[in-house]
Amino acid sequence: MYQVMGAYGYSIEHILMVDIIPDASVRKAMNEINAAQRLQLASVYKGEAEKILQVKRAEAEAESKYLGGVGVARQRQAITDGLRENILNFSHKVEGTSAKEVMDLIMITQYFDTIKDLGNSSKNTTVFLPHGPGHVRDISDQIRNGLMEAKCAELNVE
């Protein structure tokens, strides 16, 4: 091209190309390369998004379990406070009763409430063995003995 224009007295130094139209097979190959790169990038972003979702789910589950534990702890503390208040009130109002007798009465009441709740539902799958009011006293004795043993162990450690 330079020689052709030189014959007419023109010297071409630089050419600005504004529109290159490669062969159709080259264009198709370039488009496939571009599409593959974009799909690869999209899969990386999708993987990162799934990872973030899994981490957030795990964090939410951990927070839920923590708050559930806090709720159970508060519930047990409220029960303990209520029992303590009931024992004190009952002991002061009924002369000659001890805290042990009041606690035994509360345990028996709780036991019968549980049995009543089990009987009111037809879809329960819980079974309590053995059964009888005397066993409630055994359970309360076991709890009391365990607490006393723990207290003695604390005194021996100190």
C-alpha positions in Angstrom: 0.0 0.0 0.0 2.9 2.3 0.7 4.3 1.8 -2.7 1.0 2.3 -4.4 0.5 5.8 -2.9 4.2 6.7 -3.4 3.6 6.6 -7.1 1.1 9.5 -6.7 3.4 11.6 -4.5 2.0 10.6 -1.1 4.0 9.2 1.7 2.0 7.3 4.3 3.6 7.5 7.8 0.9 6.1 10.1 -2.5 4.6 9.6 -5.4 4.8 12.1 -7.5 1.6 12.0 -10.9 2.2 13.5 -12.8 -0.9 12.7 -11.2 -4.3 12.4 -13.4 -7.1 11.3 -11.7 -10.4 11.8 -12.7 -13.6 10.2 -16.0 -15.2 11.6 -14.1 -18.2 13.0 -11.7 -15.8 14.9 -14.6 -13.8 16.2 -16.3 -16.9 17.4 -13.2 -18.2 19.1 -12.7 -14.8 20.8 -16.3 -14.7 22.0 -16.0 -18.3 23.4 -12.8 -17.3 25.3 -14.6 -14.2 26.7 -17.6 -16.3 27.7 -15.5 -18.9 29.3 -13.6 -16.3 31.3 -16.9 -14.7 32.5 -18.3 -18.1 33.4 -15.2 -18.9 35.4 -15.4 -15.5 37.2 -19.2 -16.1 37.8 -18.5 -19.5 39.3 -15.9 -18.0 41.7 -18.4 -15.4 42.8 -21.1 -18.0 43.2 -18.8 -20.2 45.3 -17.9 -17.2 47.5 -21.5 -16.3 48.0 -22.3 -19.9 49.0 -19.4 -19.9 51.4 -20.7 -16.7 53.0 -24.2 -18.1 53.3 -22.9 -21.3 55.0 -20.8 -19.2 57.5 -23.8 -16.9 58.2 -26.0 -20.0 58.7 -23.5 -21.5 61.1 -23.2 -18.2 63.0 -27.0 -17.9 63.2 -27.3 -21.4 64.5 -24.5 -20.8 67.1 -26.3 -17.6 68.2 -29.6 -19.4 68.4 -28.1 -22.2 70.6 -26.4 -19.6 72.8 -29.7 -17.7 73.3 -31.6 -20.9 73.9 -29.1 -21.8 76.6 -29.5 -18.3 78.1 -33.3 -18.8 78.1 -33.0 -22.2 79.8 -30.7 -20.8 82.4 -33.0 -17.9 83.1 -36.0 -20.3 83.3 -34.2 -22.5 85.8 -33.1 -19.5 87.8 -36.8 -18.4 87.9 -37.9 -21.8 89.0 -35.2 -21.9 91.7 -36.2 -18.5 93.0 -39.9 -19.4 93.0 -39.2 -22.6 94.8 -37.1 -20.8 97.4 -39.8 -18.3 98.0 -42.5 -20.9 98.2 -40.5 -22.9 100.8 -39.9 -19.9 102.9 -43.5 -18.7 102.7 -44.8 -22.2 103.5 -42.4 -22.8 106.4 -43.3 -19.4 108.0 -47.1 -19.9 107.6 -47.3 -23.6 108.7 -45.7 -24.1 112.0 -43.5 -27.2 112.5 -42.7 -27.8 108.8 -39.2 -28.1 107.6 -37.8 -27.1 104.2 -37.3 -30.8 103.4 -41.0 -31.5 104.0 -42.0 -28.5 101.8 -39.6 -29.6 99.1 -41.0 -33.2 99.2 -44.5 -31.7 98.9 -43.4 -29.7 95.9 -41.7 -32.7 94.3 -44.8 -34.8 94.7 -47.0 -32.0 93.2 -44.6 -31.6 90.2 -44.7 -35.4 89.8 -48.5 -35.5 89.7 -48.7 -32.5 87.3 -46.3 -34.3 84.9 -48.4 -37.5 85.1 -51.6 -35.4 84.4 -50.0 -33.7 81.4 -48.9 -37.1 80.0 -52.4 -38.4 80.4 -54.0 -35.4 78.7 -52.1 -35.9 75.4 -52.8 -38.9 73.1 -49.5 -38.5 71.2 -47.0 -38.8 74.0 -44.2 -41.3 73.6 -42.6 -40.7 77.0 -42.6 -43.6 79.5 -41.7 -43.2 83.2 -40.4 -46.2 85.1 -40.8 -47.0 88.0 -44.1 -45.4 89.0 -45.4 -44.4 92.4 -45.3 -41.6 94.9 -42.6 -43.4 96.9 -40.2 -43.1 94.0 -40.6 -39.4 94.0 -39.1 -39.4 97.5 -36.3 -41.6 96.3 -35.5 -39.2 93.5 -35.6 -36.2 95.9 -33.3 -38.1 98.3 -30.9 -38.8 95.4 -30.9 -35.1 94.4 -30.4 -34.0 98.0 -27.6 -36.5 98.6 -25.9 -35.4 95.4 -26.1 -31.8 96.5 -24.8 -32.6 100.0 -21.9 -34.6 98.5 -21.0 -31.7 96.2 -21.0 -29.3 99.2 -18.7 -31.6 101.2 -16.4 -31.9 98.2 -16.2 -28.1 98.0 -15.4 -27.9 101.7 -12.6 -30.5 101.4 -11.1 -28.7 98.4 -10.9 -25.4 100.2 
